[in-house]
Structure formats: structure tokens, C-alpha cells
């Protein structure tokens, strides 16, 4: 068949059905646009993320075990890893021999055959300190082991920094870590450490910080060599990904000498470079700790572990700047790595067992830490799920619609095909002729769709522009996308050819079958016999339904997909809005809370006795708060120090107990705005003034004054830290309330000692006991999953109905199952050591976020260990997850009854092991009994947090410094001394310092005082529900905004699909409509008979699409709750229902109008022509 005939016939087809072809082409063009745009973004995005994520370490360690040399092989009392094969010894020996063999002392040890013994002794000492290289300073300066320790510390902590020449963060101050990282046995690579960051804006409550990261020293390379090195390194999973680099040869002589040669340059992230319009090869200034650093921007790049961190961008430093800014203050303890052998901790531990001998299995504190990057993973996963979902629905819609249009097109030309076949034209030529008419609109739509796809891709790039460290180009299409769309186009063309071939091969498409008379469908004949009693109009209607049943099903399927796409795009944004708003409604009228990390007890071991005491008391009313002595001036501070240091009533009208004081916000503001020298001078002058008026206390005043003067430098360092922390907290508080940006206004922060504010529950406050608890087992269907999780808990007394109902209202338990005198304790059969035991369990409620985050289900049994005892202890209880609080998605937490919790803690030994709790070596039993008694008398006992109607949480306004130690001053006329005192009750200032085993051994070590550690936690676990709702909205803004904009394209698709369906209906039933009109049927009757089946199909499609959208939202809800802290909920809102009905009515109206218009155009003459 000639090409001319094909073209001529195709043109005739176009002319006769130009409306159908035009709408068909629009549909395909928009479909290709959406599919190409989404797939292009998906590929570009995943390529960038995968390039980075493949480099991420899977194992990280920051709690190292004790270890020893082979000297301890026969020491059965040693708990830890023993270097049975002398591998650590050989590792240390090679370093010393290779780098320090010319050192005179090392030569001497070697010549006297003392080097091996010295190294092993050094390993024993450092190993007893968990491998911390810096601990060599505790050795005698004259010892041989001190020399070895000094050399190793220099090697690992100094030389590597100065001469770093890798793209990994391979610096550590731990000998065990260095051995693991450098041993061929473990085949590790990509070492990475934790890092600091400096602020260029705000932080969590709407901030933007810039990470500082060590980058390869590029001095010895030109640009092409750099790229070769980086590209090669990336194959080895380099942690640094270089995007672009300035040509070093183009640098001016001055810039090269002043900046490049001195290694004073940085790399910034591509996004940071674009956002702030920075230029490579230019000089810019950065600020860190109030110091301005002027540096050259040499190129752009980013860390593999920050590709997708919301509002976080990178500044990558050369080794010189990294050492100058970061490592001069701190060496990292966290080391993470990949292993070519395993990235699984359990398998890795097997390697350790081969390498070392462990006398006591399981005694090590060497724990698994999976180095995950939740922000990167969460954003990627959620966006890709939605993109994939829309892609799948669009592909299905295009293929299904295309198939049925192909059917229609073939049906409409079958008469011509039949005539041509009768004339001897073969099937291949006929199929070519039929397919040619669909080929042109398909190709045109493909070209238009590809061209428009950049707009679709831009939607997702634009709304995510502040999310990525990298930059995704808008105007390019990945080869994978071209292949995917091309294959889809080919598939559609093949579908058309196969559909044509099937029709041409059908038996009815023969001359003999064409002459046979047609009978009604067998199924219809049987059904018609069943409704013989029905009226004629009903029987006619059913006949039309049966005649069009194939097209009814077609309409039904296409509308299901179309409705689902549109309604999902609408419901998704509704669910996002509702979920974020539900945060406010869930906690209404309360606006904020700060969860605490304060342990219930402070403890110490004295003469093998473990002593516990409560670390705080509860203030439950404003009257109790008003009784505290407020420190507002320097005079108040000095008088407080005098009385609380010596625990004597030296100054009248000032308590001797530090717990009776409150450090007022005005005094804290004076610290924020004062100069250190002025403050010290005022304190010393006030002491002198007091001494002159109270000579009988002159010795004590001199002691205190001398203590301050002797430690002035240390106090100054600490003062500066406190001052900086307060200023940083101002940024946080100002994000809650803008007025605190004014530095003249005091921050609403007061400090209390050993007291925690938790006002009685009322319309303004909800009071709870909050602490941390450890989960060491999850038992499901009597199968134990060992784990090491920790989470928060909130508990309330049943006597406090407001608080109790807030967390435990839905904790329904059958009263017949309760243990006597309890409200939430039941007995459960639990399998322990292959034996079932009937044990009491605490029925608890967990938050939705915790359930999703830790994959905990209802009726799971949790083995809980209180935070105040060691995880290795056998002190624990069992809890049953009775309910999951679907409304609580902000934080991980367990809710339970306070009295039942402590009763179970006290009694659990009666069911498991009666020895430990009753041991004379600790007073824990007595403390628990006292607490239970106090709770029964006063339900506010132990409460330490309040949900508040204030925007700034109560526990920021009144920040607790808990009692941390038994350390007390002892004194005489000549000196002060510090010691453990079992009568300690938090009255002295030293009771708030950690003990000696926490490396704070001297009174003058104020730099490491508890207040610094605690001050840094002021803004931690702070929840302002209104601000968090806004933050969560901003976190999901990218997706919701993209979906909203994508909805416009979906609406176009929806309209075009409806038009196509209308045309399908008309073309399918044209002859029947003409026939009915020619025999005298009225227009209304024709419409009624004709469209009933389609309307039923559309109605069912709408209902089913609601169900499909509900299921899709439920599927996404789990991952959203895990990632963002908000679950998605399907809400059948008025808007959604109205839009669904509106779309349905659009379809109905278009069908009615089209058929009415078609019927009206059918005149008698036209009917005769058609017949």
C-alpha cells in the first residue's frame, strides 16, 4: 500500500473525528508532561541523594570498651577485651618505630629491650580508661609509659590534622577506634566524626545554621588533578562531594599567596552559593564565636550526610581553618565507618570476638550505634512516595484511556477495514493503516509533553529549593527519563497495533460472519426472561445497559483513576492542614511544655554502699514559689554564696539552704550584659565590705575570697560560656516572643536549685512527673526482641483528674482483670528463659509517634528499666501497651499511672528476684517506700513539668538545677576541702557539681560545673504547640505546595478525560440514538434510556475513589508520623465531598448537554442520510 494512500486515509480520519483527535492529543500531551516532569525530578533527586547516601557509614561507636594487652590473659577478674594476638601492641609498636625511632628516649627503651613491656603497660593503662588517648596525662611525667602516650597522642591528634590528605574525617582521640579503623582485619573505610557548627541565623525554631567540615587540603593539586582525585575517591565512598572548583591557575598572585598557599579557603554548598549569589574565586567573611574569618571561596561541594537537611547548608573548610576554628577546642569522640566485610553490628562483634578474648561476655559497654541521617531519609522518602504514587496513577490512566480510545478508533473505521480486507488487502497493511492515524497524535503529544515537562519539574525544584545542599538543573532531562517515556510511547503504539490485530483476526471480521444475522447477548437473553413482568421502559433501559456494559466498565475504570487522582491531591493538603492544626487542638488551651532530663535520684557509692536521694522537690503552688529568696543583685549573690558555702547563718535574713533561693531573671540579665572584671570586682568589694562589718567571720570570708581570686581565670572562662549560652537562649526565646529580641529586656528565665516547678493542674496548668525510661526488650507473641531504646514518660496521679484524663482517659481495662488495689496493673503470662511466668504488668499508653518510630504495636510487652539504675542491673518491670494515643505525634513518650508505677517498682522483686532490692548495699527500697507514702499523701509529689497556657514553657521560666552529688565543703581556719557527705541534702553549692568519677575532682574546676551542662539544655525538648504547628507546616510545605500546583495539571487531565468519555459515549451510541429518534422517541426518553448505566458507573466510581483515597492517606500516615511527627488522617470534609460531587456533576452535565445537542441536530433528512 502506498504511503500516499495511508496519508490520505489518515487525513480523512482526522477530519471526520477532529474533535476526538484534538482532545486525545491534549490528554496525551498533559499526561506526558506530568509523567516526564515527575520522573525527571525523581531521577535527578535520587541520583543526588544516592550519590551521597551510598557513602554514609553504617556503624558508629562512641562508648568504647575497656581493653588490655596480652599481659592480662590469665587475669580472670578483668572485664573487657584482651589483646590475645598482640594486634594492638603491634599497631602501637609500628607507629612508634616508624615515626619516633630517632627519639632518644625511644632509642633507649629499644636498646634496653624495654619497649615491648612499656607499650603493653601503656595499653593496659589506656585500656582501663576505655582507650582515651588524652588520659596519658594521668601517668607520671617521668614514666616510660607517659612518653609512649605523649607520642601517640601527638601522632593521632596533631600530625593527622596538620597533614591531612584524605577526603574523610579520619581523626580520633581513642586508641581502640584508631586500631579498628586502621586494621586490615575489619577492612573499614570512610571514617567520619561528629562536627560543630556555627550560626548565621536562627536555629530549630526557624533557624539556619552552617556546618563546618574538614575538606581535603587541595594545596598540592591543580584543578584537574583535584577532580580526578575527588572522582576516584567518590568510588571509595568519599564523604565529600565536589560540585565545582575555581581554576587555581586563574587566581591572582596576591590571592594565591595570601589565601590559597596558606590554605585559607573554603568550599560552600551549591545551594548556598546560588542563594546568596556568591562567586567562586572571591573573598568573603564568615563569623564563628564572634570572630570574623576572611577567606577565599574556592569551590562548591557538600557533605554526603547533609544533602537533604532542612535549612542546613555546608561550609567545608581546608585543614588549616578546620584546625584553627574547630579542633583547637575539641577532638571528636564519635567515629563512624563502613566496613567492606559487614555493616551489621552483630557481625562486626563476631570479628571482635575472633580478634580479642573477653573474659566476661556481655560485660562491655561497646554498643551499637547505627549512623543514620533521619532528615535526609525522611524528606526523600515522603516526596518520592507521593511522586511515585502520582506517576503510577498517571501511567495507568494514560494506558487505560489510550486502550479504550484505540478500541473506539478501530470500531469507527472497521467498515472501511472490512471493505479493504474484502478487496484483498492483507492484515499487516490494514493494521498499518489503522495504526497510522494514532501514530501522528501520539508523536505530536510526545513532543509537546516533553517540552512542557520542564514546568512540572520546576514545581518540585522550586518548592524544595531551600531544602537541598545541592542544586538540580531545571532544563535537562536525564537519559533514564527519556528511555522511560520512550518505552511508554512504544508500549502505547504496540497496544494500538495489538488491539487492531485482534479485531482483524476476529471471526466476525469475515465476509461469511458479516452476512449472519446478529442475536442479543446470551446473558441479556437470560436476564430479560427474569424481568418479563417489567414495564417496557424498564426493559428498554436494561437492554441499553447490557449493550453498553463494556463502555460502562470502561467509563467506570477511567473515572475511578481520574477521581482518585484529583481527590487525593485535594485530600492530601486537607490532611496536612488538619494534622498540623490538630497539634494545637490536641493540647488546647495549653500552649507549651518543656520536657526534662532531670533524674529522680542522685547517687554515689560510699564504702560499697549505693546511696540514693531525690534530686529535687516539687513546688506546686505560686505561694511556695513566693517563699523563695530571690537573688536580684550582686549583694544578694554574695550573701547567698557566704551562707550556702559554709552552711551557716553568717548573713541574717538569708537562708543557709541553697534550695531556698531563686536566681531572678533580672540578675541573669545582668550576667548577660556585664563585663567579667566589673562583676568580680563588685563581688570582691562586697566581701571586703561585709568582712569589715563582721570581723568574727573574717576567716570564712577570706577563704571564700581567696577561692574566687585563685580561680579567677577559670571562673572567667565559665562566665563567658554562661554569657554566650544566655545570648543563644535569647535567640530561642525571641523566636517564641519577638519582644525578647530587645536585649534591654530581661529573658523570662529564673533558676532554682533542687526545686522543680509543677503547678497544680487547673485551667492554666497541667502537672506531670516526667523522666526518661529505658526499653531493653519488646515482647510480641512471646517472641523477645532485644533492644536498647530510651524514651520519655509522663505519669500522673489518679487524684489529679485533669492531668490523668489528659494522658490516660482512654486506658480502658476490665476491672475484673486488675490486680487488687491498682488501677492499671494486670497479670500476664510472659515467657522468660523458656518458662512462662504469671507476672504483674503496668498497662500503659504510648504516643503515636513512639508507636510508629519504634514499630511498637498494641498488646506488646515492654521490659522497662528506670533511668536511675544501670542498664546492666536486674531492676526492671514489665509494661503492656494497652492503647496508642493517635493524637500525640510530637514526641516519643509512655503514659502511665504514677502510683501503680512506683508500687510495681517496689514489688517486682517479689515476682522475679528478691535479693537486690532488699540488699543492705543500697537504700533504694527505703527511698521508693518513702516516695509511695508521699504520693499517697500529696499527688503532686515528684511532678516536675507543667503544660502551660503561656507561650514560653513554665520550666524555662523556672529552670531547675537538680542536686547532682553528695559533695560538701569541709573547712577550718586555714583551708576549704571537699568531700562526699551522706547527710547531703542540696543545701550547699557543691551539691550541684558532678562527682569525681565524672572527671570533676577539684573545687576550683568550676568550668565543668553542672550549671553549664544544664544551661545548654534550656532549649531542648521545648514544645510551643503553635510554633511547632507552623514548623511542621513548613517542613511539609514543599510537598503540599507541589501537590497544589500539580493539581492544576490534574484538573486539566480530569476535564480532558471527561470530554474523551463523552465523545466515546456519543460515538459508541450514535447509530442507536439516530434510530430511536427516527422511530419517534422523545429526547428525554432517549437520554434516560441511554445514560443510566454511565451515571451508575460514575456514581460507583466516585464512591470507590473516596475509599481509595482513604487507603492511600492511611498508607502515607505511618511514614509521615515517623518522619515529621504528624500522622495524616482522612477527613470526609464538606469541601472534599462538594468537589467530588461537583466533578461528578460536570461529567453528568457534559454528557447530558452533548447528547441533547447531538439529538437536536438530527433532522429527518440527516437521519435518512445516516440510515
Buried (B, 14 or more C-beta within 10 A) or exposed (E): BEEEEBEEBBEEBBEEBEEBBEBBBBBBBBBBBBBBBBBBBBBBBBEBBEBBBEBBBBBBBBEBBBBBBBBBBEEEEBBBBBBBBBBBBBBBBEBBEEBBEEBEBBEEBBEEEEBBBBBBBBBBBBBBBBBBBBBBEEBEEEBBBBBBBBBBBBBBBEEBBEEBEBBBBBBBBBBBBBBBBBBEBBEBBBBBBEBBBBBBEBBBBBBBBBBBBBBBBBBEBEBEEBBEBBEEBBEEBBBBBBBBBBEBEEBEEEBBEBBBEBBBBBBBBBBBBEBEEEEBBEBBEBEBEEEEBEBBBBBBBBBBBBBBBBBBBBBBBBBBBBBBBBBEEEBBBBBBBBBEBBBBBEEBBEBBEEBBBBBEEEBBEBEBBEBEBEBBBBBBBBBBBBBEBBBEBBBBBBBBBBBBBBBBBBEBBBEBBBEBBEEEBEBEBBBBBBBBBBBBBBBBBBEBBBEBBBEBBBBBBBBBBBBBBBBBEBEEBBEBBBEBBEEBBEBBBEBBBBBBBEBBEEEEBBEEEEEEEEEEBEEBEEBBEEEEEEEEEEBBBBBBBBBBBEBBEBBBBBBBBBBBBBBBBBBBBBBBBBBBBBBBEBBEEBBBBBBBBBBBBBBBEEEEEBBBBBBBBBBBEEEBBEEBBBBBBBBBBBBBBBBBBBBEEBBEEBBBBBBBBBBBBBBBBBBBEBEBEEBBEBBBEBBEEBBEEBEEBEBBBBBBBEBBEEBBEBBBEBBEBBBBBBBBBBBBBBBBBEEBEEEEBBBBBBBBBBBBBBBBBEEBBBBBBBBBBBBBBBBBEEEBEEEEBEBBBBBBBBBBEBBBBBBBEBBEBEEEEBBEEBBBBBBBEBBBEEEEBEBBBBBBBBBBBBBBBBEBEEEBBBBBBBBBBEBEEBBBBBBBBBBBBBBBBBBBBBBBBBBBBBBBBBBBBEBBEEEBBEEEEBBBBEBBEEBBEBBBEBBBBBBBBBBBBBBBBBBBBBBBBBBBBBBBBEBEEEEBEBEBBEEBBBBBBBBBBBBBEEEBEEBBBBBBBBBBEBBEBBBEBBBBBBBBBBBBBBBBBBBBBBBBBBBEBBBBBBBBBBBBBBBBBBBBBBEBBBBBBBEEBEBEBBBBBBBBBBBBBBBBBBBBBBEBBBEBBEEBBBBBBBBBBBBBBBBEBEEBEEBBEEBBEEBBEBBBEBBBEBBEEBEEEEBEEEE
